[in-house]
Amino acid sequence: MAHLVVTGGTFPEHFEECLELVSECLIGRDSHCTVVLDIDGVCGQHAAGRPAGTGWLVEDEASVSGTFVNDRRVRVWPLANGDVIKVGNVELTYRDDLDVDDELYDPGDNTLLC
């Protein structure tokens, strides 16, 4: 199963740290987005995660500040396990190797998984 995991940046209180990707995932300031980031540098509908074949891609939705994958500004990018998506100052790591039986917390890198 594919997930987006928060791995860095400043994000709103009560923010979900891990999201299982099951259908299109909108990221932005608007309340209708799947991932709501009401912070500076994020547009109303900033980016989207979309299924593509057997994987996922991220697509910038014409944002002003851009969407970055592994520190590279992208328009559309096919995601690979471990890719880091940056929207505003929030970093989301794409993971396609997490299962429901995985540990919730990895004390080695202080990352909440799922």
Secondary structure as the mmCIF struct_conf table of DSSP 4:
data_model
#
loop_
_struct_conf.conf_type_id
_struct_conf.id
_struct_conf.beg_label_comp_id
_struct_conf.beg_label_asym_id
_struct_conf.beg_label_seq_id
_struct_conf.end_label_comp_id
_struct_conf.end_label_asym_id
_struct_conf.end_label_seq_id
STRN STRN1 HIS A 3 GLY A 8
BEND BEND1 GLY A 9 GLY A 9
TURN_TY1_P TURN_TY1_P1 GLU A 13 HIS A 14
BEND BEND2 GLU A 17 GLU A 17
STRN STRN2 CYS A 18 GLU A 20
BEND BEND3 VAL A 22 SER A 23
STRN STRN3 CYS A 25 GLY A 28
BEND BEND4 ARG A 29 ASP A 30
TURN_TY1_P TURN_TY1_P2 SER A 31 HIS A 32
BEND BEND5 CYS A 33 THR A 34
STRN STRN4 VAL A 35 VAL A 36
BEND BEND6 ILE A 39 ILE A 39
TURN_TY1_P TURN_TY1_P3 ASP A 40 GLY A 41
TURN_TY1_P TURN_TY1_P4 GLY A 44 GLN A 45
STRN STRN5 ALA A 47 ALA A 52
TURN_TY1_P TURN_TY1_P5 GLY A 53 THR A 54
STRN STRN6 GLY A 55 ASP A 60
BEND BEND7 ALA A 62 ALA A 62
BEND BEND8 VAL A 64 SER A 65
STRN STRN7 THR A 67 VAL A 69
TURN_TY1_P TURN_TY1_P6 ASN A 70 ASP A 71
STRN STRN8 ARG A 72 VAL A 74
BEND BEND9 ARG A 75 ARG A 75
STRN STRN9 VAL A 76 PRO A 78
TURN_TY1_P TURN_TY1_P7 ASN A 81 GLY A 82
STRN STRN10 VAL A 84 VAL A 87
TURN_TY1_P TURN_TY1_P8 GLY A 88 ASN A 89
STRN STRN11 VAL A 90 ARG A 95
BEND BEND10 ASP A 96 ASP A 96
TURN_TY1_P TURN_TY1_P9 VAL A 100 ASP A 101
BEND BEND11 ASP A 102 ASP A 102
BEND BEND12 LEU A 104 LEU A 104
STRN STRN12 TYR A 105 ASP A 106
TURN_TY1_P TURN_TY1_P10 PRO A 107 ASN A 110
STRN STRN13 THR A 111 LEU A 112
#
